[in-house]
């Protein structure tokens, strides 16, 4: 029996979730994304070229339209994936202080509206860990209470490094299965849950040791700040990095010689904003990772939308005087090398930084794949048994 594994991707961005699910064996039937640049990148990846992407505002879409576009019936078995924009739930976003809960929860609850309209058998959702913070508690509780009416929900904060991603990136991950499907799975002995970790910081308990920056990007060609490597064989794409000003070149040299963080800068190279003192007379340090250099023998820090800018985090290359390139950032998010981004540093950084790490999604996809396999195999076996009984009559 040939089993079909199908999925729909809401808030698809440049295709991180779709890519991860496709690597887990799923066919993406449709996707929804409002940003045209992200859609262009999505459709540039060969396995996703034929996906029907609705380049529309989710607020104007019905669940029926999405299913019709995907050519999926309401009683089909598929995964309904969605990663509502996380900025509204992040402590790092100063704009959230001035927003009401109603404003911040809008897109999350549009996703919930679609779920309640079509009642998909399986749901995958990802967001920032801050969605579980106290200031988001009321929003998340309301979301989960409504979801629990029709679904068995498993959710937790997972670290992408525990799933083979060379990056410390904690994310809220939610798996849900509709109650009737869960009952079927229980009857055949399948325990539905989140993916189990396959890696560990120290490689203990029989798990593999966390992947490092060096393992992920160490084989890529050397380039200078502001350069792009052009591969005549067409195997390496987007190996391009930002220019650095003269003073930032001085900073990265000084930091490299004095421990890898901006704490090693001489006074002449410290920014004025990093010299300010707080009310207690202590020097206000701000984000300590800015102007930092990655440790090659550890996973990278979290890759954000500013990951190609040396001044926005610990994004300095561990041995070359420059920020990481588009391809290096993509590898740290576990995008395949044939996943090609535009050559715009700004667009690529946002698309890569906003994506869910591919191998984390793949781990979730493998859980759903196994559940669907067990479910469909059991149903097929029962159908064959019914036919045998009918034939005996």
Secondary structure, DSSP 4 states (H G I P E B T S, - for coil): -PPP-EEEEES-TTSHHHHHHHHTTPEEEEEE-S-HHHHHHHHHSGGGTT-EEE-S-GGG--HHHHHHHHT--TTS--EEEE---SGGG-TT-GGGGG--HHHHTHHHHHHHHHHHHH--SEEEEEEEGGGGSGGGHHHHHHHHHHHHTTEEEEEEEEEGGGGT-SB--EEEEEEEEEHHHHHHHHHTT----PPPP-EETT--TTPEE---HHHHHTTSPP--TT-B---TTS-----B-----HHHHHHHHHHHHTTSSGGG--GGGS-GGGT-B-TTSPBP---TTTT-B--TTS-B----TTTT-GGGSS-B-SSSSSBPPHHHHHHHTT--TT-PPPS-HHHHHHHHHHSPPHHHHHHHHHHHHHHHHHHHHHHHHHHHHHHHHHHH-
